[in-house]
Amino acid sequence: MTDSQSPLMGRPLEGLTVLDLTRALAGPYATLLLAGLGAKVIKIEEPQGGDLARENSPYLGRDGIMVERAHEDDISLSHLTRARGKYGVSLNLKRAEGKALFMQLVEKADIVVENFTAGTADRLGVGYEACAAINPRIVFASLSGFGATDRSGKAMDVIIQALSGAMFTSGEPGHPPVRIGIPIADMLAPVFTVIGILAAIEQRHRTGKGQHVDVSMLGALTSFVAIENWSAMAAAGMEARTGLTVQRLSPFGVFACADGYVAVVAVHEPLARGLFDAMGQPELAQDPRFSNRDSRVANAEVLEATINAWSSTLPVTQVCRLLEERGVPVAPVRHPEDALVDPRVVERQETMAVEHPTYGSNVDLRTAGIPIQFSAASTGFDDALPVHIGQHNEDVYADFLGLSPQDVAELKAQGVI
């Protein structure tokens, strides 16, 4: 919840319970979004090992930030950021008693999210059909590499970037493919998963029944790649890969400065004239090569070289000032560390500080918030974090399901939880 929001403003998804069978990044990010929007997320992990993200370097602990874990209470920053606001329980789904306990949770839940390899949930006996038989209102979301019925195998972000064509949308013609620096497939697919879950919840309001929501990472990222007209550009003889700029919109893209880079958009006539004026070359607006949008696109390489010849002699701050004074959209190209502390995103809680629950840090560690603002609701995470596997077993199995302390102790002794 942001400081400017009233504590009386509830979060939109309060009252919904999510069973989180996910691990790594794509699935946990989907349930992180649901938690930040107010749902109670119960993160289910195997009693031995747990989420793969627990072993991701770097770690945060009493000695600060380290590449290798040195102490038992050192926490992977991946786990620290992705497990925020979630209640962690341990459960062995390979045991009959574990499946039975899971179905007790399903009976009281609204949503199940899993990102196993396609078919794994069904083989474990905890897939959609099994859950719907217990609770017909359940919304069951599967997030996989290629879809819930495609057994092509496991998919990681880099595999999906490669298959989607995304790697050949950036970079220079004739150069190697470019891996997008953030795990774009792992982040995009869960956003679609949450959209699907919320749509299914809305339909449930009308029908009283849940359903299976099926999202593939390949489909999610390829749908974004498909927004550009690649075949049309090829047919017109337009180069698709143009490096730091988009030549079919020229001038549009990133240009060099004496001490860094700036992003500039001067597509339309007033913007192009403003750019030429800032360059001290207003006569370029009358040059037949640059006098209208089509001619600028046709002569993009010459125009971009002219802009770079100007901008590369000046510091970023001066280029930005000259363009801003003329109303031309411009921005410095920043390092992620600088971007994450922009007051605009900090104030809106779109990035958030993260810290070890016991030890502080002399580094300003920031992670993803919920980048949505509501006029009559708040966002934010419950004060919960499963530092240890099964940390909230008592809270969930005893308080939520109503098992006795003796029942919980027996399940633990049997290796079920």
C-alpha positions, 0 to 999 in steps of 0.5 A, a space after each residue: 500500500 502506498 503512503 498516499 492511500 488510506 489504510 481503509 482502502 481495501 485491495 481489489 482481490 481481498 477474499 480470494 485464496 490462491 494455491 501456488 504450485 509454481 517455482 522459478 520465475 514465470 509462475 511465481 511472478 504471476 502469483 506475486 501480482 495476485 498477492 500484491 492485488 490482495 489475494 491470499 497466496 499459499 505457496 506450496 513447496 516440496 518438503 525437501 528442496 523447495 522452490 528452485 529460486 531459493 538457490 539462485 545467486 546472489 544471496 543476502 544475509 548477515 555478511 551483506 550481498 554474496 555470490 555464494 551462500 555462507 550461512 543457513 539464514 542467507 536468502 537468495 534475492 530471487 526468493 526474497 523478491 518473488 516470495 513476498 506476501 506469500 504464506 509458505 507451506 510444505 507438502 509432498 504431492 507424491 504421497 497419497 496423504 499429500 494429495 488428500 491434504 492438497 484437495 482439502 485446500 482446493 475445496 476452500 480455495 478460489 484459484 490454483 496456479 501451476 507452471 509444471 512441465 505440461 502434463 505433470 499436474 495431471 500425473 501427480 493427480 492435482 490437475 484441473 479435472 481432479 481439482 474441479 471434481 472437488 471444487 467446481 468453482 476453482 479457476 485453475 491456471 497452467 503456465 507452460 512453455 508451449 501450452 498445457 497439452 504440448 509435451 515438447 519439453 521444458 522451456 526457459 526464457 532464453 529458449 522462448 526468446 529464440 523460438 519466438 523470433 524476438 532475438 532477431 528483432 534487435 541488433 544490426 543487420 547481419 550481426 548475431 541474434 540479441 538476447 533481450 536483457 530482462 527475462 521478457 518471456 518469463 515476465 510477459 507470460 505471467 501477466 497474460 496468466 493473471 489477465 486470464 485468471 481475472 477474466 475467469 473469475 469475472 465469468 464465474 460471477 455469472 456462471 458459478 463455475 470455474 475453468 482451466 486457464 492455459 497460457 504458453 510462454 511461446 504464445 505470449 511472446 510470439 504474440 508481441 513479436 507479431 505486432 510488427 509487420 515483418 513480412 510486409 517490411 521484407 516485401 517492401 525491401 525495408 530492413 527489419 533489424 536497424 540497431 539503435 534506431 527504427 528507420 521506418 519511423 526516422 528519426 526515432 531511436 537512440 543517438 550517441 552523445 559525448 558522455 552517453 546516449 539519448 533516446 529521441 522521437 521526432 517522427 512528425 513534422 513539428 517534432 522534426 523541425 524542432 530537432 533540426 532547430 535544436 541542431 542549429 540546422 533549421 534548413 534541413 526541414 527544406 532539404 528534399 531528403 528530409 522535408 516530409 515523413 516519407 522522405 526522411 524514412 527513405 533517407 534514414 541512414 543519412 539523416 541518422 548519421 547527421 543527427 549523430 554527428 551533432 549529438 556526439 559532440 555534446 553532453 547528454 544534459 545539453 542535448 536533452 535541454 535543447 530538445 526539451 526546449 523545443 518540445 521534442 521527446 527526449 530522454 537519457 538512456 539510464 542504467 537500471 540502478 538509476 531507473 529503479 530509484 526514479 522518484 516517479 516510480 518510487 512514489 507510485 510504489 512501482 519499484 519497492 525496497 526489499 530487505 532481509 527480514 533479520 539483517 539490513 543492507 548498506 545497498 539500496 535494494 529495489 525490486 518490482 512493485 505493482 504498477 497499477 493505481 486504483 482510485 478506490 483501492 490499494 495495492 501491497 503485500 501481506 507481511 509474510 515471507 516463507 524464509 524457510 520451507 513450510 514456515 506457515 504450516 501451522 497458520 495454513 493447516 491449523 488455522 485455515 484448514 482447521 487441523 489439530 496441532 496433533 494432526 499437523 505434527 503427525 503429518 510432519 512426522 510422516 513426511 507428508 509436510 
